């Protein structure tokens, strides 16, 4: 439930629901937020594929924010219900998403430059 509600909030750029609003225990809530941040990578990739880099970047920023918030909980795994493992997985997902976004932006710039060059060549008499 936490994961689904958080995914919807991230995708629609709305405030995250609180643990209390969802009736979730704190550690379940934190792990659910981490899982949601990993899950929205698919949405970011879809946005990139459709050329909407601003939306993909906004999703990436939210993923990073959630990761940065979660890593502040530096307690034993027995207390956090595996939050450290969730954070490690999320860190890898954030890095891959950042890399994909950077590559996509570079590719789009290259395509723009190639089109401009082609148009300049075709415009010459």
TIKOLPA-642498 format. One record per atom (N, C-alpha, C, O): residue number from 1; x, y, z; atom name; residue in three letters. Coordinates in steps of 0.02 Angstrom, whole numbers. Layout:
<recs>
{NUM; {X; Y; Z}; 'CA'; 'ALA'}
...
</recs>
This chain:
<recs>
{1; {41; -59; 0}; 'N'; 'UNK'}
{1; {0; 0; 0}; 'CA'; 'UNK'}
{1; {43; 63; 0}; 'C'; 'UNK'}
{1; {29; 110; -37}; 'O'; 'UNK'}
{2; {96; 63; 40}; 'N'; 'UNK'}
{2; {141; 121; 43}; 'CA'; 'UNK'}
{2; {172; 131; -25}; 'C'; 'UNK'}
{2; {175; 187; -51}; 'O'; 'UNK'}
{3; {197; 77; -54}; 'N'; 'UNK'}
{3; {232; 82; -118}; 'CA'; 'UNK'}
{3; {186; 110; -172}; 'C'; 'UNK'}
{3; {206; 155; -209}; 'O'; 'UNK'}
{4; {125; 85; -176}; 'N'; 'UNK'}
{4; {78; 108; -228}; 'CA'; 'UNK'}
{4; {61; 181; -219}; 'C'; 'UNK'}
{4; {60; 219; -267}; 'O'; 'UNK'}
{5; {47; 202; -157}; 'N'; 'UNK'}
{5; {29; 271; -144}; 'CA'; 'UNK'}
{5; {88; 318; -159}; 'C'; 'UNK'}
{5; {79; 372; -186}; 'O'; 'UNK'}
{6; {148; 296; -142}; 'N'; 'UNK'}
{6; {208; 337; -155}; 'CA'; 'UNK'}
{6; {222; 342; -229}; 'C'; 'UNK'}
{6; {241; 395; -253}; 'O'; 'UNK'}
{7; {214; 287; -266}; 'N'; 'UNK'}
{7; {225; 289; -339}; 'CA'; 'UNK'}
{7; {178; 339; -370}; 'C'; 'UNK'}
{7; {199; 380; -411}; 'O'; 'UNK'}
{8; {115; 337; -351}; 'N'; 'UNK'}
{8; {66; 385; -379}; 'CA'; 'UNK'}
{8; {86; 457; -362}; 'C'; 'UNK'}
{8; {80; 501; -404}; 'O'; 'UNK'}
{9; {108; 469; -301}; 'N'; 'UNK'}
{9; {129; 536; -281}; 'CA'; 'UNK'}
{9; {189; 559; -322}; 'C'; 'UNK'}
{9; {191; 617; -344}; 'O'; 'UNK'}
{10; {237; 516; -332}; 'N'; 'UNK'}
{10; {297; 534; -370}; 'CA'; 'UNK'}
{10; {279; 548; -443}; 'C'; 'UNK'}
{10; {299; 599; -470}; 'O'; 'UNK'}
{11; {242; 503; -474}; 'N'; 'UNK'}
{11; {226; 509; -545}; 'CA'; 'UNK'}
{11; {183; 571; -558}; 'C'; 'UNK'}
{11; {191; 604; -609}; 'O'; 'UNK'}
{12; {138; 587; -512}; 'N'; 'UNK'}
{12; {93; 644; -522}; 'CA'; 'UNK'}
{12; {118; 707; -486}; 'C'; 'UNK'}
{12; {83; 757; -483}; 'O'; 'UNK'}
{13; {180; 704; -460}; 'N'; 'UNK'}
{13; {212; 761; -428}; 'CA'; 'UNK'}
{13; {168; 791; -372}; 'C'; 'UNK'}
{13; {155; 851; -370}; 'O'; 'UNK'}
{14; {146; 747; -329}; 'N'; 'UNK'}
{14; {105; 767; -272}; 'CA'; 'UNK'}
{14; {143; 753; -208}; 'C'; 'UNK'}
{14; {193; 717; -208}; 'O'; 'UNK'}
{15; {122; 783; -152}; 'N'; 'UNK'}
{15; {155; 768; -88}; 'CA'; 'UNK'}
{15; {149; 694; -71}; 'C'; 'UNK'}
{15; {99; 661; -86}; 'O'; 'UNK'}
{16; {201; 668; -39}; 'N'; 'UNK'}
{16; {199; 598; -18}; 'CA'; 'UNK'}
{16; {149; 590; 39}; 'C'; 'UNK'}
{16; {145; 633; 83}; 'O'; 'UNK'}
{17; {111; 536; 38}; 'N'; 'UNK'}
{17; {67; 524; 96}; 'CA'; 'UNK'}
{17; {109; 506; 156}; 'C'; 'UNK'}
{17; {163; 477; 150}; 'O'; 'UNK'}
{18; {84; 522; 215}; 'N'; 'UNK'}
{18; {121; 505; 276}; 'CA'; 'UNK'}
{18; {106; 434; 297}; 'C'; 'UNK'}
{18; {59; 403; 273}; 'O'; 'UNK'}
{19; {148; 408; 342}; 'N'; 'UNK'}
{19; {137; 341; 369}; 'CA'; 'UNK'}
{19; {69; 338; 404}; 'C'; 'UNK'}
{19; {33; 289; 399}; 'O'; 'UNK'}
{20; {53; 392; 439}; 'N'; 'UNK'}
{20; {-11; 394; 475}; 'CA'; 'UNK'}
{20; {-70; 392; 426}; 'C'; 'UNK'}
{20; {-118; 356; 438}; 'O'; 'UNK'}
{21; {-65; 430; 372}; 'N'; 'UNK'}
{21; {-119; 431; 322}; 'CA'; 'UNK'}
{21; {-130; 361; 293}; 'C'; 'UNK'}
{21; {-187; 343; 276}; 'O'; 'UNK'}
{22; {-77; 324; 286}; 'N'; 'UNK'}
{22; {-82; 257; 256}; 'CA'; 'UNK'}
{22; {-92; 202; 308}; 'C'; 'UNK'}
{22; {-103; 145; 290}; 'O'; 'UNK'}
{23; {-89; 220; 372}; 'N'; 'UNK'}
{23; {-96; 171; 425}; 'CA'; 'UNK'}
{23; {-39; 121; 427}; 'C'; 'UNK'}
{23; {-49; 62; 443}; 'O'; 'UNK'}
{24; {21; 144; 410}; 'N'; 'UNK'}
{24; {79; 100; 405}; 'CA'; 'UNK'}
{24; {126; 110; 465}; 'C'; 'UNK'}
{24; {131; 165; 492}; 'O'; 'UNK'}
{25; {159; 56; 484}; 'N'; 'UNK'}
{25; {212; 61; 534}; 'CA'; 'UNK'}
{25; {271; 99; 503}; 'C'; 'UNK'}
{25; {280; 99; 442}; 'O'; 'UNK'}
{26; {310; 131; 545}; 'N'; 'UNK'}
{26; {364; 175; 520}; 'CA'; 'UNK'}
{26; {412; 137; 475}; 'C'; 'UNK'}
{26; {428; 161; 420}; 'O'; 'UNK'}
{27; {436; 79; 496}; 'N'; 'UNK'}
{27; {486; 44; 455}; 'CA'; 'UNK'}
{27; {456; 17; 391}; 'C'; 'UNK'}
{27; {489; 16; 339}; 'O'; 'UNK'}
{28; {393; -5; 393}; 'N'; 'UNK'}
{28; {360; -26; 332}; 'CA'; 'UNK'}
{28; {352; 33; 284}; 'C'; 'UNK'}
{28; {360; 26; 224}; 'O'; 'UNK'}
{29; {337; 90; 313}; 'N'; 'UNK'}
{29; {330; 151; 273}; 'CA'; 'UNK'}
{29; {397; 169; 239}; 'C'; 'UNK'}
{29; {399; 183; 179}; 'O'; 'UNK'}
{30; {450; 169; 278}; 'N'; 'UNK'}
{30; {516; 188; 250}; 'CA'; 'UNK'}
{30; {538; 139; 195}; 'C'; 'UNK'}
{30; {561; 160; 143}; 'O'; 'UNK'}
{31; {530; 74; 208}; 'N'; 'UNK'}
{31; {547; 25; 157}; 'CA'; 'UNK'}
{31; {503; 32; 95}; 'C'; 'UNK'}
{31; {526; 25; 39}; 'O'; 'UNK'}
{32; {439; 47; 105}; 'N'; 'UNK'}
{32; {393; 57; 50}; 'CA'; 'UNK'}
{32; {412; 117; 8}; 'C'; 'UNK'}
{32; {406; 116; -53}; 'O'; 'UNK'}
{33; {435; 170; 41}; 'N'; 'UNK'}
{33; {457; 230; 4}; 'CA'; 'UNK'}
{33; {518; 213; -38}; 'C'; 'UNK'}
{33; {524; 236; -95}; 'O'; 'UNK'}
{34; {564; 174; -10}; 'N'; 'UNK'}
{34; {624; 153; -48}; 'CA'; 'UNK'}
{34; {605; 110; -108}; 'C'; 'UNK'}
{34; {633; 119; -162}; 'O'; 'UNK'}
{35; {559; 64; -98}; 'N'; 'UNK'}
{35; {536; 22; -153}; 'CA'; 'UNK'}
{35; {502; 64; -207}; 'C'; 'UNK'}
{35; {511; 52; -267}; 'O'; 'UNK'}
{36; {462; 112; -186}; 'N'; 'UNK'}
{36; {427; 155; -234}; 'CA'; 'UNK'}
{36; {477; 196; -275}; 'C'; 'UNK'}
{36; {469; 203; -336}; 'O'; 'UNK'}
{37; {528; 222; -242}; 'N'; 'UNK'}
{37; {578; 262; -278}; 'CA'; 'UNK'}
{37; {614; 219; -329}; 'C'; 'UNK'}
{37; {632; 244; -383}; 'O'; 'UNK'}
{38; {625; 156; -314}; 'N'; 'UNK'}
{38; {655; 111; -364}; 'CA'; 'UNK'}
{38; {607; 96; -421}; 'C'; 'UNK'}
{38; {626; 93; -479}; 'O'; 'UNK'}
{39; {544; 87; -404}; 'N'; 'UNK'}
{39; {493; 68; -453}; 'CA'; 'UNK'}
{39; {481; 123; -505}; 'C'; 'UNK'}
{39; {467; 107; -563}; 'O'; 'UNK'}
{40; {487; 186; -486}; 'N'; 'UNK'}
{40; {472; 240; -533}; 'CA'; 'UNK'}
{40; {526; 248; -586}; 'C'; 'UNK'}
{40; {519; 289; -632}; 'O'; 'UNK'}
{41; {580; 210; -582}; 'N'; 'UNK'}
{41; {630; 211; -635}; 'CA'; 'UNK'}
{41; {597; 196; -702}; 'C'; 'UNK'}
{41; {614; 226; -753}; 'O'; 'UNK'}
{42; {550; 149; -702}; 'N'; 'UNK'}
{42; {515; 132; -765}; 'CA'; 'UNK'}
{42; {480; 192; -795}; 'C'; 'UNK'}
{42; {482; 203; -855}; 'O'; 'UNK'}
{43; {449; 232; -752}; 'N'; 'UNK'}
{43; {415; 292; -776}; 'CA'; 'UNK'}
{43; {466; 342; -804}; 'C'; 'UNK'}
{43; {454; 374; -855}; 'O'; 'UNK'}
{44; {522; 349; -769}; 'N'; 'UNK'}
{44; {574; 394; -794}; 'CA'; 'UNK'}
{44; {599; 372; -862}; 'C'; 'UNK'}
{44; {609; 413; -906}; 'O'; 'UNK'}
{45; {609; 307; -870}; 'N'; 'UNK'}
{45; {632; 281; -935}; 'CA'; 'UNK'}
{45; {580; 293; -990}; 'C'; 'UNK'}
{45; {597; 310; -1046}; 'O'; 'UNK'}
{46; {516; 284; -973}; 'N'; 'UNK'}
{46; {463; 298; -1022}; 'CA'; 'UNK'}
{46; {464; 372; -1042}; 'C'; 'UNK'}
{46; {456; 388; -1101}; 'O'; 'UNK'}
{47; {473; 416; -993}; 'N'; 'UNK'}
{47; {475; 487; -1008}; 'CA'; 'UNK'}
{47; {535; 503; -1053}; 'C'; 'UNK'}
{47; {529; 543; -1100}; 'O'; 'UNK'}
{48; {592; 472; -1040}; 'N'; 'UNK'}
{48; {651; 483; -1082}; 'CA'; 'UNK'}
{48; {637; 459; -1153}; 'C'; 'UNK'}
{48; {653; 493; -1202}; 'O'; 'UNK'}
{49; {607; 401; -1159}; 'N'; 'UNK'}
{49; {593; 372; -1224}; 'CA'; 'UNK'}
{49; {547; 417; -1265}; 'C'; 'UNK'}
{49; {551; 419; -1326}; 'O'; 'UNK'}
{50; {502; 452; -1231}; 'N'; 'UNK'}
{50; {455; 497; -1265}; 'CA'; 'UNK'}
{50; {482; 568; -1271}; 'C'; 'UNK'}
{50; {446; 613; -1293}; 'O'; 'UNK'}
{51; {545; 578; -1252}; 'N'; 'UNK'}
{51; {577; 643; -1260}; 'CA'; 'UNK'}
{51; {559; 694; -1207}; 'C'; 'UNK'}
{51; {574; 753; -1214}; 'O'; 'UNK'}
{52; {528; 672; -1153}; 'N'; 'UNK'}
{52; {509; 718; -1099}; 'CA'; 'UNK'}
{52; {562; 715; -1043}; 'C'; 'UNK'}
{52; {550; 689; -989}; 'O'; 'UNK'}
{53; {619; 744; -1059}; 'N'; 'UNK'}
{53; {675; 740; -1011}; 'CA'; 'UNK'}
{53; {662; 780; -948}; 'C'; 'UNK'}
{53; {687; 762; -894}; 'O'; 'UNK'}
{54; {624; 835; -953}; 'N'; 'UNK'}
{54; {609; 874; -892}; 'CA'; 'UNK'}
{54; {571; 831; -842}; 'C'; 'UNK'}
{54; {586; 833; -782}; 'O'; 'UNK'}
{55; {522; 793; -865}; 'N'; 'UNK'}
{55; {483; 750; -820}; 'CA'; 'UNK'}
{55; {527; 694; -793}; 'C'; 'UNK'}
{55; {523; 678; -734}; 'O'; 'UNK'}
{56; {569; 665; -835}; 'N'; 'UNK'}
{56; {615; 613; -812}; 'CA'; 'UNK'}
{56; {662; 640; -759}; 'C'; 'UNK'}
{56; {677; 606; -710}; 'O'; 'UNK'}
{57; {686; 701; -769}; 'N'; 'UNK'}
{57; {732; 732; -721}; 'CA'; 'UNK'}
{57; {696; 746; -655}; 'C'; 'UNK'}
{57; {725; 737; -601}; 'O'; 'UNK'}
{58; {633; 766; -659}; 'N'; 'UNK'}
{58; {594; 779; -598}; 'CA'; 'UNK'}
{58; {585; 714; -559}; 'C'; 'UNK'}
{58; {591; 714; -497}; 'O'; 'UNK'}
{59; {572; 659; -593}; 'N'; 'UNK'}
{59; {565; 594; -560}; 'CA'; 'UNK'}
{59; {632; 574; -529}; 'C'; 'UNK'}
{59; {633; 550; -472}; 'O'; 'UNK'}
{60; {686; 584; -565}; 'N'; 'UNK'}
{60; {752; 568; -538}; 'CA'; 'UNK'}
{60; {766; 609; -475}; 'C'; 'UNK'}
{60; {793; 582; -426}; 'O'; 'UNK'}
{61; {749; 673; -475}; 'N'; 'UNK'}
{61; {760; 714; -415}; 'CA'; 'UNK'}
{61; {722; 686; -355}; 'C'; 'UNK'}
{61; {747; 686; -299}; 'O'; 'UNK'}
{62; {661; 664; -367}; 'N'; 'UNK'}
{62; {622; 635; -312}; 'CA'; 'UNK'}
{62; {653; 570; -288}; 'C'; 'UNK'}
{62; {655; 556; -228}; 'O'; 'UNK'}
{63; {678; 529; -334}; 'N'; 'UNK'}
{63; {712; 468; -315}; 'CA'; 'UNK'}
{63; {772; 484; -271}; 'C'; 'UNK'}
{63; {784; 451; -220}; 'O'; 'UNK'}
{64; {811; 535; -291}; 'N'; 'UNK'}
{64; {870; 555; -253}; 'CA'; 'UNK'}
{64; {851; 580; -184}; 'C'; 'UNK'}
{64; {884; 565; -135}; 'O'; 'UNK'}
{65; {798; 620; -181}; 'N'; 'UNK'}
{65; {776; 647; -116}; 'CA'; 'UNK'}
{65; {756; 591; -69}; 'C'; 'UNK'}
{65; {775; 592; -10}; 'O'; 'UNK'}
{66; {719; 543; -94}; 'N'; 'UNK'}
{66; {698; 486; -51}; 'CA'; 'UNK'}
{66; {760; 448; -28}; 'C'; 'UNK'}
{66; {765; 431; 31}; 'O'; 'UNK'}
{67; {807; 435; -73}; 'N'; 'UNK'}
{67; {868; 400; -54}; 'CA'; 'UNK'}
{67; {906; 439; 0}; 'C'; 'UNK'}
{67; {926; 410; 51}; 'O'; 'UNK'}
{68; {914; 504; -11}; 'N'; 'UNK'}
{68; {951; 545; 37}; 'CA'; 'UNK'}
{68; {917; 546; 105}; 'C'; 'UNK'}
{68; {950; 547; 157}; 'O'; 'UNK'}
{69; {851; 545; 106}; 'N'; 'UNK'}
{69; {815; 542; 169}; 'CA'; 'UNK'}
{69; {823; 474; 203}; 'C'; 'UNK'}
{69; {833; 471; 264}; 'O'; 'UNK'}
{70; {819; 421; 165}; 'N'; 'UNK'}
{70; {822; 354; 194}; 'CA'; 'UNK'}
{70; {891; 336; 222}; 'C'; 'UNK'}
{70; {895; 301; 272}; 'O'; 'UNK'}
{71; {944; 361; 191}; 'N'; 'UNK'}
{71; {1010; 342; 216}; 'CA'; 'UNK'}
{71; {1026; 373; 283}; 'C'; 'UNK'}
{71; {1076; 355; 315}; 'O'; 'UNK'}
{72; {986; 421; 305}; 'N'; 'UNK'}
{72; {997; 451; 371}; 'CA'; 'UNK'}
{72; {978; 404; 428}; 'C'; 'UNK'}
{72; {996; 415; 485}; 'O'; 'UNK'}
{73; {940; 351; 412}; 'N'; 'UNK'}
{73; {920; 302; 463}; 'CA'; 'UNK'}
{73; {973; 248; 469}; 'C'; 'UNK'}
{73; {969; 196; 437}; 'O'; 'UNK'}
{74; {1023; 262; 509}; 'N'; 'UNK'}
{74; {1081; 218; 515}; 'CA'; 'UNK'}
{74; {1075; 176; 578}; 'C'; 'UNK'}
{74; {1110; 186; 628}; 'O'; 'UNK'}
{75; {1029; 128; 575}; 'N'; 'UNK'}
{75; {1017; 84; 632}; 'CA'; 'UNK'}
{75; {1028; 12; 610}; 'C'; 'UNK'}
{75; {1034; -2; 550}; 'O'; 'UNK'}
{76; {1031; -33; 658}; 'N'; 'UNK'}
{76; {1040; -104; 642}; 'CA'; 'UNK'}
{76; {983; -129; 598}; 'C'; 'UNK'}
{76; {926; -107; 605}; 'O'; 'UNK'}
{77; {1000; -174; 553}; 'N'; 'UNK'}
{77; {950; -202; 507}; 'CA'; 'UNK'}
{77; {891; -234; 544}; 'C'; 'UNK'}
{77; {835; -232; 520}; 'O'; 'UNK'}
{78; {905; -262; 602}; 'N'; 'UNK'}
{78; {851; -294; 640}; 'CA'; 'UNK'}
{78; {799; -242; 662}; 'C'; 'UNK'}
{78; {741; -259; 672}; 'O'; 'UNK'}
{79; {820; -181; 670}; 'N'; 'UNK'}
{79; {774; -127; 690}; 'CA'; 'UNK'}
{79; {738; -96; 630}; 'C'; 'UNK'}
{79; {682; -72; 637}; 'O'; 'UNK'}
{80; {770; -97; 573}; 'N'; 'UNK'}
{80; {742; -61; 515}; 'CA'; 'UNK'}
{80; {709; -106; 464}; 'C'; 'UNK'}
{80; {684; -82; 413}; 'O'; 'UNK'}
{81; {708; -170; 476}; 'N'; 'UNK'}
{81; {674; -216; 430}; 'CA'; 'UNK'}
{81; {706; -219; 362}; 'C'; 'UNK'}
{81; {670; -225; 312}; 'O'; 'UNK'}
{82; {772; -216; 359}; 'N'; 'UNK'}
{82; {806; -222; 294}; 'CA'; 'UNK'}
{82; {812; -157; 256}; 'C'; 'UNK'}
{82; {823; -158; 196}; 'O'; 'UNK'}
{83; {805; -101; 291}; 'N'; 'UNK'}
{83; {809; -36; 257}; 'CA'; 'UNK'}
{83; {876; -25; 223}; 'C'; 'UNK'}
{83; {879; 6; 170}; 'O'; 'UNK'}
{84; {929; -49; 253}; 'N'; 'UNK'}
{84; {995; -40; 223}; 'CA'; 'UNK'}
{84; {999; -73; 154}; 'C'; 'UNK'}
{84; {1027; -45; 107}; 'O'; 'UNK'}
{85; {972; -133; 149}; 'N'; 'UNK'}
{85; {970; -169; 85}; 'CA'; 'UNK'}
{85; {928; -130; 34}; 'C'; 'UNK'}
{85; {946; -125; -25}; 'O'; 'UNK'}
{86; {871; -103; 57}; 'N'; 'UNK'}
{86; {828; -63; 13}; 'CA'; 'UNK'}
{86; {866; -2; -11}; 'C'; 'UNK'}
{86; {862; 16; -70}; 'O'; 'UNK'}
{87; {904; 30; 34}; 'N'; 'UNK'}
{87; {943; 90; 16}; 'CA'; 'UNK'}
{87; {998; 72; -34}; 'C'; 'UNK'}
{87; {1010; 110; -82}; 'O'; 'UNK'}
{88; {1031; 16; -23}; 'N'; 'UNK'}
{88; {1084; -4; -70}; 'CA'; 'UNK'}
{88; {1056; -16; -140}; 'C'; 'UNK'}
{88; {1085; 5; -190}; 'O'; 'UNK'}
{89; {999; -50; -143}; 'N'; 'UNK'}
{89; {967; -63; -208}; 'CA'; 'UNK'}
{89; {945; 3; -240}; 'C'; 'UNK'}
{89; {953; 13; -300}; 'O'; 'UNK'}
{90; {917; 47; -200}; 'N'; 'UNK'}
{90; {894; 112; -226}; 'CA'; 'UNK'}
{90; {952; 153; -251}; 'C'; 'UNK'}
{90; {946; 186; -303}; 'O'; 'UNK'}
{91; {1008; 152; -216}; 'N'; 'UNK'}
{91; {1066; 190; -239}; 'CA'; 'UNK'}
{91; {1087; 167; -309}; 'C'; 'UNK'}
{91; {1101; 209; -352}; 'O'; 'UNK'}
{92; {1088; 103; -320}; 'N'; 'UNK'}
{92; {1106; 77; -386}; 'CA'; 'UNK'}
{92; {1056; 98; -439}; 'C'; 'UNK'}
{92; {1075; 116; -495}; 'O'; 'UNK'}
{93; {992; 97; -422}; 'N'; 'UNK'}
{93; {940; 117; -469}; 'CA'; 'UNK'}
{93; {946; 191; -486}; 'C'; 'UNK'}
{93; {939; 211; -544}; 'O'; 'UNK'}
{94; {959; 232; -435}; 'N'; 'UNK'}
{94; {966; 304; -446}; 'CA'; 'UNK'}
{94; {1026; 317; -492}; 'C'; 'UNK'}
{94; {1021; 358; -538}; 'O'; 'UNK'}
{95; {1081; 284; -480}; 'N'; 'UNK'}
{95; {1141; 294; -522}; 'CA'; 'UNK'}
{95; {1129; 272; -594}; 'C'; 'UNK'}
{95; {1149; 307; -641}; 'O'; 'UNK'}
{96; {1095; 216; -604}; 'N'; 'UNK'}
{96; {1080; 193; -673}; 'CA'; 'UNK'}
{96; {1032; 242; -707}; 'C'; 'UNK'}
{96; {1040; 257; -766}; 'O'; 'UNK'}
{97; {984; 267; -670}; 'N'; 'UNK'}
{97; {936; 314; -699}; 'CA'; 'UNK'}
{97; {971; 379; -717}; 'C'; 'UNK'}
{97; {958; 407; -770}; 'O'; 'UNK'}
{98; {1015; 403; -674}; 'N'; 'UNK'}
{98; {1052; 464; -689}; 'CA'; 'UNK'}
{98; {1095; 454; -752}; 'C'; 'UNK'}
{98; {1098; 498; -795}; 'O'; 'UNK'}
{99; {1127; 397; -756}; 'N'; 'UNK'}
{99; {1169; 381; -814}; 'CA'; 'UNK'}
{99; {1126; 379; -878}; 'C'; 'UNK'}
{99; {1146; 406; -929}; 'O'; 'UNK'}
{100; {1069; 347; -874}; 'N'; 'UNK'}
{100; {1024; 342; -933}; 'CA'; 'UNK'}
{100; {999; 411; -953}; 'C'; 'UNK'}
{100; {995; 426; -1013}; 'O'; 'UNK'}
{101; {982; 453; -905}; 'N'; 'UNK'}
{101; {958; 520; -920}; 'CA'; 'UNK'}
{101; {1013; 561; -953}; 'C'; 'UNK'}
{101; {1000; 598; -1000}; 'O'; 'UNK'}
{102; {1074; 556; -928}; 'N'; 'UNK'}
{102; {1131; 592; -957}; 'CA'; 'UNK'}
{102; {1143; 569; -1029}; 'C'; 'UNK'}
{102; {1153; 611; -1073}; 'O'; 'UNK'}
{103; {1142; 504; -1040}; 'N'; 'UNK'}
{103; {1152; 478; -1107}; 'CA'; 'UNK'}
{103; {1097; 499; -1155}; 'C'; 'UNK'}
{103; {1110; 517; -1212}; 'O'; 'UNK'}
{104; {1035; 498; -1131}; 'N'; 'UNK'}
{104; {979; 519; -1173}; 'CA'; 'UNK'}
{104; {983; 592; -1191}; 'C'; 'UNK'}
{104; {970; 611; -1248}; 'O'; 'UNK'}
{105; {1001; 634; -1143}; 'N'; 'UNK'}
{105; {1008; 706; -1156}; 'CA'; 'UNK'}
{105; {1063; 718; -1208}; 'C'; 'UNK'}
{105; {1055; 759; -1253}; 'O'; 'UNK'}
{106; {1119; 682; -1201}; 'N'; 'UNK'}
{106; {1174; 689; -1249}; 'CA'; 'UNK'}
{106; {1152; 666; -1319}; 'C'; 'UNK'}
{106; {1169; 698; -1369}; 'O'; 'UNK'}
{107; {1116; 611; -1322}; 'N'; 'UNK'}
{107; {1092; 586; -1386}; 'CA'; 'UNK'}
{107; {1043; 635; -1419}; 'C'; 'UNK'}
{107; {1046; 646; -1479}; 'O'; 'UNK'}
{108; {1000; 664; -1379}; 'N'; 'UNK'}
{108; {953; 713; -1408}; 'CA'; 'UNK'}
{108; {989; 774; -1434}; 'C'; 'UNK'}
{108; {971; 801; -1486}; 'O'; 'UNK'}
{109; {1040; 796; -1399}; 'N'; 'UNK'}
{109; {1080; 853; -1422}; 'CA'; 'UNK'}
{109; {1115; 835; -1487}; 'C'; 'UNK'}
{109; {1118; 876; -1533}; 'O'; 'UNK'}
{110; {1143; 776; -1491}; 'N'; 'UNK'}
{110; {1176; 754; -1552}; 'CA'; 'UNK'}
{110; {1128; 752; -1611}; 'C'; 'UNK'}
{110; {1145; 773; -1666}; 'O'; 'UNK'}
{111; {1068; 727; -1600}; 'N'; 'UNK'}
{111; {1017; 725; -1653}; 'CA'; 'UNK'}
{111; {1001; 795; -1676}; 'C'; 'UNK'}
{111; {994; 808; -1736}; 'O'; 'UNK'}
{112; {993; 842; -1629}; 'N'; 'UNK'}
{112; {979; 912; -1648}; 'CA'; 'UNK'}
{112; {1035; 940; -1691}; 'C'; 'UNK'}
{112; {1023; 974; -1741}; 'O'; 'UNK'}
{113; {1097; 927; -1670}; 'N'; 'UNK'}
{113; {1155; 952; -1708}; 'CA'; 'UNK'}
{113; {1158; 922; -1777}; 'C'; 'UNK'}
{113; {1172; 956; -1826}; 'O'; 'UNK'}
{114; {1145; 857; -1782}; 'N'; 'UNK'}
{114; {1146; 824; -1848}; 'CA'; 'UNK'}
{114; {1091; 851; -1893}; 'C'; 'UNK'}
{114; {1103; 861; -1953}; 'O'; 'UNK'}
{115; {1033; 863; -1866}; 'N'; 'UNK'}
{115; {979; 892; -1906}; 'CA'; 'UNK'}
{115; {997; 962; -1930}; 'C'; 'UNK'}
{115; {986; 979; -1988}; 'O'; 'UNK'}
{116; {1025; 1001; -1886}; 'N'; 'UNK'}
{116; {1045; 1069; -1905}; 'CA'; 'UNK'}
{116; {1098; 1067; -1960}; 'C'; 'UNK'}
{116; {1096; 1107; -2007}; 'O'; 'UNK'}
{117; {1145; 1021; -1953}; 'N'; 'UNK'}
{117; {1197; 1015; -2004}; 'CA'; 'UNK'}
{117; {1167; 993; -2071}; 'C'; 'UNK'}
{117; {1184; 1020; -2123}; 'O'; 'UNK'}
{118; {1123; 944; -2069}; 'N'; 'UNK'}
{118; {1090; 921; -2130}; 'CA'; 'UNK'}
{118; {1051; 978; -2163}; 'C'; 'UNK'}
{118; {1054; 986; -2224}; 'O'; 'UNK'}
{119; {1014; 1016; -2123}; 'N'; 'UNK'}
{119; {976; 1072; -2151}; 'CA'; 'UNK'}
{119; {1022; 1125; -2181}; 'C'; 'UNK'}
{119; {1006; 1153; -2233}; 'O'; 'UNK'}
{120; {1078; 1137; -2148}; 'N'; 'UNK'}
{120; {1125; 1187; -2175}; 'CA'; 'UNK'}
{120; {1155; 1163; -2241}; 'C'; 'UNK'}
{120; {1163; 1202; -2288}; 'O'; 'UNK'}
{121; {1170; 1099; -2245}; 'N'; 'UNK'}
{121; {1198; 1071; -2308}; 'CA'; 'UNK'}
{121; {1145; 1073; -2363}; 'C'; 'UNK'}
{121; {1161; 1091; -2420}; 'O'; 'UNK'}
{122; {1085; 1054; -2347}; 'N'; 'UNK'}
{122; {1031; 1054; -2397}; 'CA'; 'UNK'}
{122; {1012; 1124; -2420}; 'C'; 'UNK'}
{122; {988; 1132; -2476}; 'O'; 'UNK'}
{123; {1022; 1173; -2378}; 'N'; 'UNK'}
{123; {1004; 1242; -2395}; 'CA'; 'UNK'}
{123; {1054; 1275; -2442}; 'C'; 'UNK'}
{123; {1039; 1326; -2474}; 'O'; 'UNK'}
{124; {1114; 1247; -2446}; 'N'; 'UNK'}
{124; {1166; 1276; -2490}; 'CA'; 'UNK'}
{124; {1147; 1264; -2563}; 'C'; 'UNK'}
{124; {1124; 1209; -2580}; 'O'; 'UNK'}
{125; {1156; 1316; -2606}; 'N'; 'UNK'}
{125; {1138; 1308; -2677}; 'CA'; 'UNK'}
{125; {1186; 1263; -2715}; 'C'; 'UNK'}
{125; {1177; 1252; -2775}; 'O'; 'UNK'}
</recs>
